[in-house]
Amino acid sequence: MLQLEMPGIRREDFRDAFAVLGELIVRDTPTFGFEHPFMGPGGLYGNCWWERDSSLTLVGYKWLDQRFCEDSLLNFAYVQKENGRIPLYGHDRVRDFDEQLSAIPVIYEAALGICRRTTDKDYIKKIYDMLSRYTGWWLSPIKRDAETGLVCGIFEETDPCDNLIQHAAAQVDLNVQICVGADCLRQMALYLGLDSDAAKWEKVFAEQKSIINEYLYEPADGAYYTWLIGEKRRMIERPYNTMFDVFKRGILPKDREMRLVNLMHDDTLFGWNREYAMTTMARTAHEYQETTGPYKGHTSWMGNIWTFRNEIIATGLEEYGRMEDAAYLAMKTVKEFSGKYAEFISPTDGSGHGVERYGWTASQYIELIVERLIGLDYDAWNDKLTVTPNLPDELKNSRITLKNASLGDGRYVNVVIDKGEVRTEITDKITED
């Protein structure tokens, strides 16, 4: 088992995050079309798979069991529809949306993270083909607005998930993930020697990036908003923290950076400097609300705090080069959820709500520590191990140790960060306490 020593984080809490994920493994397969074991979301959601949940649980768990993650990811190829759509979840039944509904496609980065840790090109090609077909579905007339080129989302293809009319709205988070997906496919295509495919995905990325910056950017305040297709306007009455997703992959033009950063740092909006991490909806919005107790549908996305939203912003800030902001938000999110892997958290008192031992919360907690703060990365394609810590000021003079992180090939790495100096040891044995 992985071991962590980091000021502000109890080693028992870090270990418990892996225990949460272990509790969610469904081994009685085949079920709902999945052939291999997988993780459910947790709690009342039962043993059914969900595209978003079951892929996100893998981002942290790969540091413990790469083979499980590879097999689990491959399950999505078994349930993929002929036209490329991957269902929202195992039942594939949400009102009358069966052939028109998927999930916000965060599966792209989860898949790339797993594929970069193996050199099995046959396996990578299967995942690449699955994701290529999936992207074709997103970019088809089923989901894409013909006039703008924006991709439109309904239900859980975006947050908050209250839009139930097809081709009514094109959201920031969904369109950013399409850009991210194109970049992930480009990287996979290059490794597979598919140079023409790589060029195609680079073009898709550039086109979608341009479309996002044309239609979703509001010059009046420097923010990004949902585009309402029928009304041909931005939904400026709903300031949502997805506006910061455009830091991902450098989608945000540099000349727009500081206006958006100022909005992010404005405590009256998303609470950047308040005690807890960023709220989903801006506090100034008339729709802002906090829910407690069980998940209450889209309203639980209208003011509460989720690892899902904070992780996307933190990783985007890092990709954009805003390292101090990235470290600050990553550490704040980690400390807030440590030991309470709740579905979401109240921004008023930090209490956990929804499912108490929630899969993607525990997984993203692990990911933020291992990959964002400690900065551990293993690229099997080039057999390259790197550790590039990005720590907040409070930890820069601290000693941090991580032991037994699996590289996925039977080897493990131990990392020591001591006042900024990094030491690593690769071994084929688990280090005991």
ABEGO torsion letter per residue (X at the ends): XBBBBBBGBBAAAAAAAAAAAAAABBABOBBGGBABBBBBAEEAAEABBBAAAAAAAAAAAAAABAAAAAAAAAAAAAABBAAGBBBABAAGBBEAAAAABBBBBAAAAAAAAAAAABABAAAAAAAAAAAAAAAAAAABAAABBAAAGBBBBBEAABOBAABABBGABBBAAAAAAAAAAAAAAAAAAAAAGBAAAAAAAAAAAAAAAAAAAAAABBAAAGBBBBBBAAAGBBBAABBBAAAAAAABGGABBAAAAAAAAAAAABAABAGAABABBBBABBAABAABBBBBEBBAEAAAAAGBBBAAAAAAAAAAAAAAGBAAAAAAAAAAAAAAABGBBBABBBAAAGBBBEBABBAAAAAAAAAAAAAAAAGBBBBAAAGBBBBBBBBBAAAAABBBBBBGBBAGAGBBBBBBBBGGBBBBBBBABBBBX
